[in-house]
């Protein structure tokens, strides 16, 4: 008596992946949303089987398998829920940045962290890409800078932005179609103010001032000069503070002119230009804001008392010299 034995065919990891790719393509070709999702589910199941089989066969799953799985989860978000789909993609991109550390996967992973309001993880991911020198767009450097500032790392935020100003990449001129080598982060007013603010927040005022000077020269309004004046004042550069604030007020479009007048008055006070200081404080005291008005009036009284004190010292000094 003969018993026929049928061979059981075992599908390889490669076989599962080909099946998954075929299902995904069929899904994209379908017009019915329900049919599309059905095929994407089949594609996902096949790709999961491909990864499991590869692990059993003791070799590393291929890069494009994970990419296709991430695409499946993205397409299935309407069926499994947006948040669930994001978490599933998150797991895949965390694998990809470790097995295949390419820029696109760091950016995708960071973007998912951002959508899930995990700003610290977003920052860490972008910073990892930065450390690997993968960032090559201004928006990426600015995003990392902002995230570092939000997480109270102003020094490193400034260092990142400085690195973006130094790093150069090829850019095609849209008009001439010629290739030019330009800095990733442009020296425009907005970027320079952000850099100066980062240095200021890091208590590196000497580094902030030359950057803010450059931003002020590019500014269309006077506000940047007012900020520059405050930086000068904090470093006891009094003449420069007066000049910058006056330029800002002259240029106009200042957010809080009365506050600027107060700062200008303080600079004149420190220079012992008491009459000019009182003039600026009196202008500020006309403001409707009670807090500014009170502060300005206090400075007027303080300036008057200091003026008398300085004059008395000068008189005593002259008297002593004459007696001698």
C-alpha positions, 0 to 999 in steps of 0.5 A: 500500500502506497501513501502519497506525501504532498510537499508543503510549500514554505513561503520565503521572506522574499515571497511574502514581500513580493506578495505585499507589494502586489497587494499594495499596487492592487489597492492603489488601482482600486477606485472603491475606498473600501476595496483599497483599504482591504488590499492595503490590509492584505499588503500589510499582513504580507509585509509583517510576515516577510519581516517575521520570516526574515528574522527566522531566516536570520537576515536583516529585513530589507529597507523597502519592506519597512517603507511599504509597511509605513505607507500601509499604516498611513493609508489605513489611518481612516480604518484603524484611527489616525493616532493608532496609525501614527504610533504604528508608523512611529515604531517603523521609523524608529527601526529605520533610523537605526537600521538605515539612518537616512535623512528622510527617516529622521525627518519622518520620525521627527514629524510624527513626534511633532504630530503626537505633541512629543516635542522633546522627542522631536527635538532629540530626533532632529538633533540626531540628524544634525549631529550626523550632518544630515540637515541641509534645508533652512527650515530644518535648522530653524525647526531644531533651533526653535525646539532647542529654545522651547526646551531651554537650550538657548546656547545650543540653539545658537550653535545650531543656527550658526552652523547653518549659516556656515554650511553651504549647499548647491542651489539652482538659480531659478532665473539663470538655471546656474548652480550656486553655492550658498549658506543653508541659513540665510542672513535675513532680518528674521534669522539674525534676530532669532540668532541674536535672541538665542545668544542673549538668552544664553547670556552671551550678550557680546555675541548677540550684539554684532548679530543684532547690529546686522539685523537692525541694518536690514530691518524695515522698522525701528524695533530691532534698533530698540532691542539693540539699544537695550543690549548695549545698555546691559553692557554699559555701552551707553553712547551706543545705546542712545544712538541705537534707540534714537535711530529706532524711534526715528525709523518708526513702527516701534512696538512700545515707544514709551518703553523705548523712551524709558530705556533711552532716558535710563541711558542718558541718566547713566551718562549724567545727561540729566536734562535729556533723561528727564525729557525722555521720562516726561514723554514716557509719562504721557502714556495711558499705561498706568505702569509705564506712567508710574515708572516714568514719574519715579525715574523723573524724581530719582533723576532730579535727586541724583542731579542735585546729589551730583551737583553738590558733590561737584560743589564740595570738590570745587570748594576743597580745591579752592581751599587748597 
